[in-house]
């Protein structure tokens, strides 16, 4: 009894193997396209300049420690009001630059200006629905800020976050 031999294109296994090959080509092409089109925000193109700027950032934080400046920050989860109580120092600047830095995606970073109300109390407005963990940086609003405070917070949070001259956040050029 001989079975009639069918042509290869009518058999299951060649099509199964060709299907696996086509699937792997399409998936790898998709991943290659995504890798080329999406940027990695964590990679610094000017890493040398960024590294040199770290010394300036550390000097600002050391200056804040010399002046004895610290701050207590609270962001109201319902109204998104930013309430900052600045402690220490001889005088209070009229405006402060406050940055919320997202750890992994630099396009999500937020910059706010806080206005001096009275006796070291500053107010501002954060975006609604602030979520996740953020690095925090605070400094006087000027071309060459004299000091810088850093911290880390997870929002929404009812408790105050402490900003100190310590090195809790990654240095960022400015």
C-alpha positions in Angstrom: 0.0 0.0 0.0 1.6 3.1 -1.1 0.3 6.5 0.0 0.2 9.1 -2.7 2.8 11.8 -2.1 1.2 15.2 -1.8 3.1 18.3 -2.9 4.9 20.3 -0.1 2.5 23.2 -0.2 -0.4 21.0 0.7 1.3 19.7 3.9 1.0 21.1 7.4 4.6 21.3 8.6 6.1 23.6 5.9 3.4 26.1 6.5 3.8 25.9 10.3 7.5 26.5 10.1 7.0 29.4 7.6 4.4 30.9 9.9 6.8 30.8 12.9 9.4 32.5 10.7 7.0 35.2 9.6 5.8 35.8 13.1 9.3 36.2 14.5 10.2 38.6 11.6 7.1 40.8 12.3 7.6 40.9 16.1 11.3 41.7 15.8 10.5 44.4 13.2 8.0 46.0 15.5 10.5 46.0 18.4 13.2 47.5 16.2 10.8 50.3 15.1 9.8 51.0 18.7 13.5 51.1 19.8 14.3 53.6 17.1 11.3 55.8 17.5 11.1 56.1 21.3 13.8 58.0 23.2 15.4 57.1 26.5 15.0 60.2 28.7 17.5 58.9 31.2 20.5 59.0 28.9 22.4 62.2 29.1 23.9 63.4 25.8 26.1 66.0 27.5 27.3 63.7 30.3 30.6 65.5 30.7 29.0 68.9 31.2 26.4 67.3 33.5 29.2 65.7 35.6 30.9 69.1 35.9 27.7 70.7 37.1 27.3 68.2 39.9 30.0 70.1 41.9 28.1 73.4 41.6 24.9 71.6 42.8 26.8 70.2 45.8 28.1 73.6 46.6 24.5 75.0 46.6 23.4 72.3 49.0 26.4 72.9 51.2 25.5 76.6 51.3 22.0 75.7 52.4 23.5 73.6 55.2 25.7 76.6 56.2 22.7 78.9 56.3 20.7 76.3 58.3 17.8 76.3 55.7 15.2 73.5 55.7 11.7 73.3 54.5 8.5 71.4 55.2 6.3 70.8 52.1 2.7 69.6 51.8 0.6 69.2 48.7 -3.1 69.0 49.4 -4.5 65.9 47.7 -7.9 67.5 47.1 -7.0 71.0 45.9 -3.4 70.4 44.8 -2.3 73.5 46.8 1.4 73.5 47.5 2.2 74.8 51.0 5.8 75.2 51.9 7.2 76.4 55.2 10.8 77.6 54.9 12.9 77.6 58.0 16.3 79.2 58.7 18.3 81.7 56.8 18.4 85.5 57.2 15.8 86.6 54.7 13.1 85.0 52.6 13.1 85.3 48.8 10.0 86.6 47.2 9.7 83.6 44.9 11.1 80.0 44.9 11.6 77.6 42.0 10.2 74.2 43.0 10.8 71.2 40.7 9.1 67.8 40.9 11.3 65.4 39.0 9.9 62.0 37.9 12.6 59.3 38.4 12.4 57.6 35.0 10.8 60.0 32.5 12.1 63.5 32.1 9.1 64.6 30.0 7.0 64.3 33.2 9.0 66.8 35.2 7.1 69.7 36.6 8.4 73.2 37.5 6.4 75.5 39.8 6.9 79.0 41.2 6.0 79.4 44.8 5.1 82.9 46.1 6.1 84.2 49.5 3.0 85.0 51.6 4.5 85.7 55.1 7.2 84.6 57.5 8.6 81.9 55.4 5.3 80.5 54.2 5.1 80.0 50.4 2.1 78.9 48.3 1.7 77.5 44.8 -0.5 75.3 42.7 0.5 71.8 41.6 -1.3 69.9 38.8 -4.3 67.8 39.7 -4.0 64.1 40.4 -0.3 64.1 41.3 0.7 60.5 41.8 3.7 58.3 42.3 7.1 59.0 43.7 9.0 62.2 42.8 12.3 63.8 43.6 11.9 67.4 44.9 14.2 70.4 44.4 13.7 73.9 45.9 15.9 77.0 45.3 15.4 80.8 45.2 14.2 82.1 41.8 17.3 83.9 40.3 19.8 83.4 37.5 22.4 82.1 40.0 20.6 80.6 43.0 22.6 80.7 46.2 21.3 77.5 47.8 19.2 74.4 47.0 17.1 71.9 49.1 16.3 68.4 48.0 13.9 65.7 49.1 11.7 62.8 48.0 8.0 62.4 48.2 5.2 60.1 47.2 1.9 61.6 46.3 -1.0 61.8 47.2 0.1 62.2 50.8 -1.5 63.9 53.7 1.8 64.2 55.6 4.5 66.9 55.1 7.7 66.1 53.2 11.0 67.4 54.6 13.3 69.2 52.2 16.9 69.3 53.5 20.4 70.3 52.1 21.3 66.6 51.9 21.8 64.6 48.7 18.5 62.8 48.5 17.8 63.7 44.8 19.8 63.3 41.7 21.5 66.5 40.6 19.9 68.4 37.8 21.4 71.2 35.8 20.1 74.7 36.4 
